[in-house]
Amino acid sequence: MPGPGGFVGRILRVEEDEVVFQVGQEEKRLRIGTFRANLAEWPEEPR
């Protein structure tokens, strides 16, 4: 459950100094170092 101003999404990729998330049908970009995140899962093998 997201907090105030938060969201639930999937990490798609990292581009230079931004992390690109999939949030619903849209992409959301956040600059590295400007946010905190909690991982919902940590897979045994990288995808």
NORRAPE-V384854 format. One record per residue. N is the residue number from 1. RES is the residue in one letter. PHI is phi in degrees with one decimal (999 if undefined). BURIAL is 1 if it has 9 or more other ideal C-beta (glycine too) atoms within 8 Angstrom, else 0. D_LAST is the distance of its C-alpha to the last C-alpha in Angstrom with 1 decimal. Layout:
# NORRAPE-V384854
N;RES;PHI;BURIAL;D_LAST, N;RES;PHI;BURIAL;D_LAST
This chain:
# NORRAPE-V384854
1;M;999;0;23.8, 2;P;-72.7;0;24.1, 3;G;-86.8;0;27.1, 4;P;-58.4;0;29.6, 5;G;74.9;0;28.1, 6;G;-93.8;0;24.6, 7;F;-155.3;0;22.0, 8;V;-113.3;0;19.0, 9;G;-158.4;1;16.1, 10;R;-114.8;0;12.4, 11;I;-72.6;1;11.4, 12;L;-93.5;0;11.1, 13;R;-169.5;0;11.9, 14;V;-118.2;0;14.5, 15;E;-124.7;0;17.7, 16;E;51.3;0;20.4, 17;D;-107.8;0;21.4, 18;E;-126.6;1;19.8, 19;V;-104.4;1;16.6, 20;V;-105.3;1;16.1, 21;F;-108.3;1;15.5, 22;Q;-96.6;1;15.7, 23;V;-123.7;1;18.7, 24;G;64.6;0;20.1, 25;Q;-96.2;0;20.7, 26;E;-114.8;0;21.1, 27;E;-100.1;0;19.3, 28;K;-123.3;1;20.4, 29;R;-111.6;1;20.6, 30;L;-129.7;1;21.5, 31;R;-74.8;0;22.7, 32;I;-57.0;0;21.2, 33;G;92.0;0;23.7, 34;T;-110.4;0;25.3, 35;F;-147.7;0;23.4, 36;R;-117.1;0;22.2, 37;A;-140.6;0;19.2, 38;N;-118.6;0;18.3, 39;L;-83.3;0;14.8, 40;A;-79.8;0;14.9, 41;E;-150.7;0;12.2, 42;W;-136.6;0;10.5, 43;P;-65.9;0;8.0, 44;E;-62.6;0;9.3, 45;E;-117.2;0;6.3, 46;P;-60.9;0;3.8, 47;R;-91.8;0;0.0
